[in-house]
C-alpha cells in the first residue's frame, strides 16, 4: 500500500447541503495542493471528488451508486475551500464557496443521528493522532439489516468511493490529494487507508452496546 501524495499547501474542503425537512449538514476533509494552487483549482478538485464519490458503485445494497443511497430530498448545495497555514493550522484567507447542485437518487431518509463515520487513516499504529474522520449525510432506510447494522458490503463500498474521489483529484492537471492533518502536532501525512464500520449511530451509548465490524480499504 502506498500513502496518498502530500503537496506543500494545506486546504480544508467542506461539502454543505440540506436534509429532508430542511436540516443542514456539512462534511469534509483535509487536502494538500501544490504551491501554485488557488481556490479555483482546489474548488474544481472538490467538485471532481464529490462527483466521483457519488458516482462510485454501491451494488452491495442494490444501489446503482452512492448517490442512490440518499433520498432525492437530500442535496449538496455548495462546496467551500479554505487555505490554511500548515505550521499553525490557522486559515490564511476566508473560505471560498463554489456553488453546486447535486441531489440524491433514492427514497426515504434515516434520522440524522444515524450516520456512519468515515475514517481516514494515516498509517500510524499507536496513539491518538492516527485518524481524521467525517460523517456523510444519513442514508435511506434500505441500507439497514434486521439487526440495525448496515449490510456488510456497504462499508467497503463507501471506502472505495473515497478512494475514487481522491483518484479523481490526483488525476487533474493541477493535482490535489486527500491527506491527514493533525491540528495538535501540525503534521501533514499521506493517507494509507479508508475505514468504515457497520453501526450507523453517533450516540456513544449504542456504540457501547454493539461491537462494530470495521472494513479497511487501502489506497
C-alpha atoms as one frame of an Amber mdcrd trajectory, in Angstrom:
protein
   0.000   0.000   0.000   1.222   3.495  -0.840   0.011   6.592   1.014  -1.690
   9.415  -0.840   0.677  12.144  -2.059   1.352  15.149   0.154   1.902  18.502
  -1.530   3.036  21.741   0.087  -0.193  23.704   0.605  -2.877  22.782   3.145
  -6.570  23.179   2.334  -9.833  22.324   4.059 -12.619  21.112   1.770 -16.190
  21.302   3.112 -19.315  19.942   1.440 -22.551  21.523   2.607 -26.174  20.720
   1.888 -29.671  20.035   3.137 -31.584  17.040   4.504 -35.230  16.041   4.371
 -37.232  18.545   6.396 -34.837  21.414   5.885 -31.995  20.489   8.248 -28.469
  21.088   7.009 -25.242  19.071   7.005 -21.533  19.595   6.471 -18.802  17.045
   5.901 -15.258  17.450   4.678 -11.595  16.590   4.891  -8.075  17.969   4.692
  -6.266  18.056   1.360  -2.958  19.251   0.003  -2.147  21.002  -3.263   0.897
  22.495  -4.945   2.237  25.975  -4.275   0.623  27.321  -7.462  -2.829  26.256
  -6.317  -5.640  28.686  -5.618  -9.252  28.486  -4.546 -10.448  27.909  -8.106
  -8.096  24.965  -8.641  -8.961  23.383  -5.300 -12.658  24.118  -5.721 -12.673
  22.323  -9.056 -10.893  19.399  -7.393 -13.557  19.310  -4.676 -16.245  19.163
  -7.359 -14.379  16.265  -9.000 -14.166  14.436  -5.654 -17.891  14.809  -4.998
 -18.816  13.606  -8.476 -16.556  10.556  -8.245 -17.657   9.747  -4.673 -21.351
   9.936  -5.507 -20.813   8.058  -8.763 -18.976   5.127  -7.186 -20.957   1.827
  -7.217 -22.872   0.675  -4.143 -24.015  -2.653  -5.514 -23.767  -4.458  -2.169
 -27.061  -2.863  -1.121 -28.654  -2.914  -4.557 -27.938   0.731  -5.386 -26.510
   1.865  -8.696 -24.111   4.227  -6.972 -23.533   6.122  -3.736 -25.846   8.913
  -4.883 -28.753   6.462  -4.809 -28.090   5.772  -1.115 -29.515   9.227  -0.355
 -33.088  10.447  -0.755 -33.937  12.871  -3.540 -34.688  15.367  -0.761 -31.004
  15.260   0.321 -28.778  17.563  -1.676 -25.365  19.200  -1.815 -25.696  22.952
  -2.289 -22.135  24.228  -2.186 -18.516  23.328  -1.636 -16.158  25.650   0.221
 -12.377  25.556   0.197 -10.108  27.363   2.619  -6.331  27.674   2.651  -4.574
  27.042   5.974  -1.068  27.543   7.302   0.236  24.011   7.958   2.616  25.264
  10.652  -0.223  26.651  12.782  -3.437  25.131  11.429  -4.921  28.628  11.124
  -6.706  29.806   7.982  -4.829  32.309   5.841  -7.914  33.538   3.983 -11.687
  33.372   4.083 -13.396  30.221   2.862 -14.313  30.447  -0.822 -17.679  28.947
  -1.840 -18.318  27.067  -5.064 -21.983  26.570  -5.854 -23.030  23.059  -6.745
 -26.368  21.328  -7.141 -26.484  17.570  -6.629 -29.331  15.597  -5.109 -29.681
  12.005  -4.028 -31.393   9.400  -6.164 -33.009   7.192  -3.523 -36.075   7.410
  -1.320 -36.542   7.892   2.413 -34.018   9.030   4.990 -32.782   7.655   8.287
 -32.838  10.044  11.263 -29.906  12.496  11.147 -28.203  10.872  14.159 -27.993
   7.557  12.276 -24.895   8.375  10.276 -21.887   6.221   9.510 -18.445   7.577
  10.303 -15.824   7.537   7.552 -12.320   7.248   8.988  -9.157   8.290   7.144
  -6.052   6.517   8.465  -2.523   7.877   8.216  -0.763   4.557   8.896   0.300
   5.202  12.485  -0.329   2.112  14.562  -0.418   3.682  18.021  -1.506   6.929
  19.619  -4.474   9.226  19.247  -3.161  11.006  16.140  -3.884   8.297  13.624
  -7.150   9.394  12.063  -9.258  12.140  10.563 -12.993  11.473  10.263 -16.117
  12.780   8.600 -19.822  11.919   8.677 -21.723  11.733   5.371 -25.449  12.557
   5.445 -27.826   9.825   6.662 -28.660   7.142   4.107 -32.013   5.746   3.042
 -33.511   3.029   5.309 -32.844   0.191   2.845 -29.171   0.082   3.888 -30.130
  -1.367   7.302 -30.453  -5.051   8.108 -32.753  -6.513  10.736 -30.067  -6.129
  13.415 -29.787  -2.364  12.965 -26.419  -2.573  11.247 -25.833  -1.671   7.629
 -25.384  -4.589   5.257 -21.864  -5.972   5.437 -20.722  -4.875   1.988 -21.641
  -1.210   2.363 -18.617  -0.047   4.423 -16.325  -1.416   1.722 -18.356   0.342
  -0.973 -18.036   3.629   0.908 -14.289   3.163   1.352 -13.951   2.516  -2.372
 -15.938   5.671  -3.073 -13.476   7.715  -1.004 -10.575   6.223  -2.951 -12.350
   7.010  -6.232 -12.838  10.611  -5.137  -9.178  11.012  -4.323  -8.101   9.379
  -7.585 -10.225  11.917  -9.470  -8.482  14.822  -7.719  -4.972  13.426  -8.137
  -5.590  12.861 -11.864  -6.295  16.550 -12.514  -3.675  18.676 -14.343  -3.107
  20.501 -11.034  -3.396  17.557  -8.633  -4.966  17.783  -5.193  -4.814  14.952
  -2.665  -6.667  13.930   0.469  -4.317  13.861   3.476  -4.235  13.566   7.236
  -3.656  16.791   9.138  -3.100  16.918  12.876  -4.277  20.172  14.416  -2.258
  19.458  17.571   1.113  18.434  16.158   0.535  20.223  12.799   1.542  17.171
  10.801   0.657  16.574   7.152   0.751  12.865   6.264  -0.467  10.796   3.357
  -3.470   8.549   3.909  -2.874   4.810   3.910  -6.456   3.540   4.096 -10.114
   4.392   4.453 -12.009   2.659   7.255 -15.729   2.345   7.907 -17.754   0.251
  10.341 -21.302  -1.070  10.188 -23.038   0.829  13.014 -24.938   3.905  11.760
 -25.221   5.739  15.046 -23.219   8.568  16.570 -24.622   8.014  20.062 -21.980
   6.606  22.374 -24.409   4.612  24.499 -25.390   2.476  21.495 -21.802   2.019
  20.428 -21.016   0.797  23.910 -23.622  -1.954  23.448 -22.529  -3.121  19.986
 -19.135  -4.231  18.705 -18.532  -2.639  15.291 -17.160  -4.617  12.374 -14.606
  -2.400  10.642 -13.787  -2.685   6.929 -10.411  -1.307   5.822  -9.587  -0.447
   2.210  -6.051   0.643   1.353  -5.187   3.453  -1.026
